Amino acid sequence: MVYWLVKILGALGIFLIIFLLRKFLTRQVSGLLKALAKKSATKFDDYLIISFEGPINLLFAFLGLYLAALYLPLSPVADAICTRVFRSLLVFLVAKGFYNLAGNYNVFTQELSSFLNIRIEKILVPFITKILRFLIIALAIVVILQEWNYSISGFIAGLGLGGLAFALAAQQTLANLFGGIVIITDKPFDIGDRISTPSVEGTVEDINFRSTRIRTADQAVITVPNSTLANEPITNWSRMGKRRIAFSLGIPSFTPKNKLEKCLQIIREMLNNHPGVHPDTILVNLDTFKDGNLEILFYFFTKTTVWDEYLQVKEDINLKIMSIFEQEGIRLAY
């Protein structure tokens, strides 16, 4: 009885010492690895260390449990089970570290792009991340099952038998998956682009296998199924080279012809010299006669496509047009 009590207390002491020192040990290991990482030109190893800090912290806790279990006078069968459990936990921690690494977008947009000398589109990163995370989880499950002598072939065969039923039950999910592939292939937008469709308008935040998340102007998040988005016309406002301004103004039909011609010429000169107006297309013309009035058509573009800047340019032009009408003694028709 005393022997078992001593062994239990000893095992508890081993666990508590390692458990209480785990943060200190984690800092020491991380510090050593970071010092080595500073000698390399790439930041990939820095992201790798950050991803494994959590698993290393858990490693010392699991190691304390494992050493405490080995200290106890257990049977050979129990010791073998403890070893298998510890090795399974090691596989889990390694998978968790790489799972964290796969979720770091900078690895793909900066490090991997630089290493492969190719540009990886932002819209591809969420797909690559989710595929890698799925493969990491699947591989970890396979390794852990093999550690426990489980038949992998039977597991895969079981998946094959249920594949047809799964496909029939998940037709909409598959439609969303293929919709996501269509979006990735056509690339009508990228992460961060502002888009509008018949059903939603806002900034694209994320795209995954099933849906696309879009944040609206009032900061609400709308989740749109990929199958719906792939079948809708999409306007990408972020890819505009310029933004259109088009409107008409009516003036009384008794306005003198020479005064009207002078007013239109002054407005054209103002638009041609305005720093916010794109010079390619500037149309200011007497368009039509309507309801006893003369309709003047204004059709031009702003250089900026940013919404608030566009509105500021538009407001400034409207005020200048009002001033020109006042200076020339021409009033608007009501």
KOLTOR-43982 format. One line per field, with one value per residue (C-alpha): residue in one letter; chain; y, x negated, z negated. Coordinates in steps of 0.02 Angstrom, whole numbers, plus 50000, padded with zeros to 5 digits. Layout:
N
rest [A  ...] $
kette [A  ...] $
yy [Y  ...] $
xx [X  ...] $
zz [Z  ...] $
// end
This chain:
334
rest [M  V  Y  W  L  V  K  I  L  G  A  L  G  I  F  L  I  I  F  L  L  R  K  F  L  T  R  Q  V  S  G  L  L  K  A  L  A  K  K  S  A  T  K  F  D  D  Y  L  I  I  S  F  E  G  P  I  N  L  L  F  A  F  L  G  L  Y  L  A  A  L  Y  L  P  L  S  P  V  A  D  A  I  C  T  R  V  F  R  S  L  L  V  F  L  V  A  K  G  F  Y  N  L  A  G  N  Y  N  V  F  T  Q  E  L  S  S  F  L  N  I  R  I  E  K  I  L  V  P  F  I  T  K  I  L  R  F  L  I  I  A  L  A  I  V  V  I  L  Q  E  W  N  Y  S  I  S  G  F  I  A  G  L  G  L  G  G  L  A  F  A  L  A  A  Q  Q  T  L  A  N  L  F  G  G  I  V  I  I  T  D  K  P  F  D  I  G  D  R  I  S  T  P  S  V  E  G  T  V  E  D  I  N  F  R  S  T  R  I  R  T  A  D  Q  A  V  I  T  V  P  N  S  T  L  A  N  E  P  I  T  N  W  S  R  M  G  K  R  R  I  A  F  S  L  G  I  P  S  F  T  P  K  N  K  L  E  K  C  L  Q  I  I  R  E  M  L  N  N  H  P  G  V  H  P  D  T  I  L  V  N  L  D  T  F  K  D  G  N  L  E  I  L  F  Y  F  F  T  K  T  T  V  W  D  E  Y  L  Q  V  K  E  D  I  N  L  K  I  M  S  I  F  E  Q  E  G  I  R  L  A  Y] $
kette [A  A  A  A  A  A  A  A  A  A  A  A  A  A  A  A  A  A  A  A  A  A  A  A  A  A  A  A  A  A  A  A  A  A  A  A  A  A  A  A  A  A  A  A  A  A  A  A  A  A  A  A  A  A  A  A  A  A  A  A  A  A  A  A  A  A  A  A  A  A  A  A  A  A  A  A  A  A  A  A  A  A  A  A  A  A  A  A  A  A  A  A  A  A  A  A  A  A  A  A  A  A  A  A  A  A  A  A  A  A  A  A  A  A  A  A  A  A  A  A  A  A  A  A  A  A  A  A  A  A  A  A  A  A  A  A  A  A  A  A  A  A  A  A  A  A  A  A  A  A  A  A  A  A  A  A  A  A  A  A  A  A  A  A  A  A  A  A  A  A  A  A  A  A  A  A  A  A  A  A  A  A  A  A  A  A  A  A  A  A  A  A  A  A  A  A  A  A  A  A  A  A  A  A  A  A  A  A  A  A  A  A  A  A  A  A  A  A  A  A  A  A  A  A  A  A  A  A  A  A  A  A  A  A  A  A  A  A  A  A  A  A  A  A  A  A  A  A  A  A  A  A  A  A  A  A  A  A  A  A  A  A  A  A  A  A  A  A  A  A  A  A  A  A  A  A  A  A  A  A  A  A  A  A  A  A  A  A  A  A  A  A  A  A  A  A  A  A  A  A  A  A  A  A  A  A  A  A  A  A  A  A  A  A  A  A  A  A  A  A  A  A  A  A  A  A  A  A  A  A  A  A  A  A] $
yy [50000  50120  50073  50120  50281  50330  50289  50389  50538  50526  50517  50665  50762  50726  50786  50944  50995  50978  51054  51208  51229  51205  51392  51421  51272  51329  51503  51428  51314  51452  51574  51452  51418  51604  51639  51509  51578  51753  51684  51638  51760  51693  51721  51548  51477  51622  51577  51394  51433  51539  51399  51270  51374  51311  51127  51139  51205  51057  50939  50971  50941  50775  50731  50757  50639  50510  50512  50506  50353  50268  50300  50199  50011  49967  49806  49790  49799  49961  50034  49990  50076  50232  50235  50221  50359  50471  50436  50473  50637  50679  50651  50762  50902  50896  50901  51046  51144  51119  51154  51324  51355  51318  51450  51589  51680  51766  51597  51587  51770  51813  51669  51535  51660  51722  51546  51483  51650  51653  51764  51675  51762  51810  51721  51556  51568  51517  51365  51314  51336  51228  51092  51084  51081  50939  50839  50870  50809  50657  50610  50630  50517  50385  50387  50376  50233  50140  50168  50073  49936  49985  49924  50077  49978  49936  50118  50175  50039  50099  50274  50205  50114  50270  50383  50363  50396  50546  50616  50599  50681  50823  50882  51063  51055  50988  51125  51254  51170  51177  51356  51399  51317  51421  51580  51531  51493  51648  51763  51893  51965  51950  51959  52141  52189  52283  52195  52200  52069  52064  51989  52073  52218  52239  52193  52014  51949  51762  51619  51436  51273  51312  51499  51675  51801  51981  52129  52262  52451  52441  52310  52163  52000  51908  51728  51688  51507  51489  51408  51565  51684  51590  51605  51792  51942  52016  52199  52225  52408  52389  52355  52512  52627  52774  52810  52882  53039  53060  53175  53303  53480  53575  53762  53872  53864  54056  54059  54157  54049  54147  54145  53956  53924  54029  53938  53767  53817  53879  53716  53613  53712  53690  53501  53489  53580  53495  53385  53254  53228  53096  53183  53041  53073  53239  53274  53432  53457  53523  53355  53375  53482  53417  53488  53662  53659  53634  53476  53483  53316  53298  53140  53119  53013  53042  52983  52908  52754  52771  52807  52951  53035  53014  53100  53245  53272  53261  53387  53509  53498  53524  53680  53748  53718  53811  53956  53962  53966  54108  54207  54191  54233  54064  53984  53801  53746  53672] $
xx [50000  49860  49767  49915  49941  49759  49771  49933  49861  49702  49802  49908  49750  49675  49834  49850  49668  49676  49851  49800  49640  49724  49738  49557  49500  49607  49528  49354  49386  49473  49334  49202  49300  49330  49144  49109  49248  49170  49023  49133  49191  49368  49509  49581  49489  49556  49734  49692  49631  49785  49899  49814  49806  49975  49938  49767  49853  49974  49829  49752  49920  49941  49759  49789  49938  49839  49687  49800  49889  49722  49666  49813  49787  49914  49925  49834  50002  50046  49874  49898  50068  49993  49857  49986  50090  49937  49883  50061  50057  49890  49971  50116  49998  49897  50058  50121  49961  49973  50160  50120  49986  50106  50224  50094  50134  49963  49881  49969  49980  49800  49683  49749  49775  49596  49523  49616  49597  49783  49927  50061  50230  50311  50470  50372  50299  50457  50478  50295  50306  50461  50394  50229  50319  50431  50279  50188  50337  50362  50177  50175  50328  50248  50084  50175  50284  50129  50050  50196  50186  50351  50383  50371  50429  50593  50615  50588  50704  50838  50819  50838  51000  51074  51014  51168  51289  51187  51186  51375  51401  51280  51329  51345  51177  51097  51182  51106  50936  50940  51005  50852  50740  50824  50793  50612  50588  50674  50608  50748  50689  50553  50550  50578  50669  50834  50965  51151  51272  51462  51465  51322  51199  51044  50861  50802  50727  50706  50748  50753  50816  50999  51024  50953  50960  50999  51001  51128  51111  51202  51073  51193  51120  51219  51175  51219  51214  51085  51212  51320  51175  51105  51271  51295  51224  51086  51033  50858  50848  50668  50608  50681  50557  50676  50852  50994  51097  51250  51399  51508  51558  51706  51704  51847  51875  51870  51685  51589  51488  51326  51337  51366  51219  51104  51162  51131  50958  50911  50973  50871  50715  50747  50763  50610  50505  50578  50445  50573  50649  50581  50538  50586  50773  50853  51023  51125  51258  51432  51517  51704  51860  51972  52130  52092  51915  51740  51656  51466  51376  51221  51118  50941  50834  50736  50557  50590  50698  50703  50883  50857  50726  50843  50983  50868  50817  50999  51053  50914  50964  51149  51109  51000  51139  51261  51139  51118  51307  51322  51180  51259  51433  51507  51630  51679  51851  51967] $
zz [50000  49951  50111  50220  50124  50151  50336  50358  50267  50371  50533  50477  50436  50608  50693  50588  50611  50801  50809  50708  50810  50979  51018  50970  51073  51220  51214  51209  51358  51456  51417  51479  51638  51669  51649  51782  51893  51892  51989  52138  52271  52280  52155  52183  52032  51927  51974  51939  51763  51725  51786  51673  51513  51454  51495  51408  51251  51255  51291  51121  51035  51128  51093  50908  50913  51011  50896  50745  50817  50854  50675  50609  50595  50730  50828  50997  51085  50995  51035  51219  51219  51138  51271  51411  51334  51320  51499  51559  51465  51548  51719  51665  51610  51771  51872  51766  51801  51988  51979  51901  52032  52175  52105  52118  52280  52282  52314  52482  52535  52488  52450  52567  52708  52689  52678  52832  52922  52963  52910  52810  52824  52660  52710  52721  52546  52450  52565  52548  52359  52341  52456  52361  52194  52253  52313  52148  52047  52160  52151  51961  51945  52057  51958  51791  51853  51912  51743  51667  51801  51878  52056  52169  52321  52234  52187  52367  52433  52315  52384  52560  52519  52443  52582  52692  52550  52497  52674  52688  52520  52555  52728  52673  52585  52744  52844  52726  52741  52931  52920  52816  52946  53083  52982  52953  53139  53209  53070  53082  52916  52785  52597  52549  52709  52701  52807  52840  52903  52916  52740  52645  52646  52539  52513  52534  52372  52400  52517  52469  52541  52507  52504  52520  52378  52426  52305  52350  52326  52157  52099  52109  52175  52309  52351  52532  52597  52735  52851  52839  52861  53011  53104  53075  53171  53063  53071  52999  52950  52891  53068  53145  53230  53213  53149  53252  53218  53329  53304  53392  53346  53416  53451  53516  53704  53716  53666  53799  53917  53901  53712  53712  53830  53720  53562  53639  53696  53522  53444  53571  53529  53343  53362  53475  53345  53191  53105  53057  53231  53351  53516  53634  53646  53602  53681  53644  53777  53808  53819  53846  53827  53689  53612  53679  53607  53676  53609  53590  53579  53468  53494  53428  53309  53149  53132  52961  52933  52743  52695  52573  52684  52833  52738  52690  52873  52927  52795  52844  53029  52988  52887  53028  53155  53042  53030  53220  53246  53120  53199  53372  53309  53355  53235  53225  53279  53149] $
// end
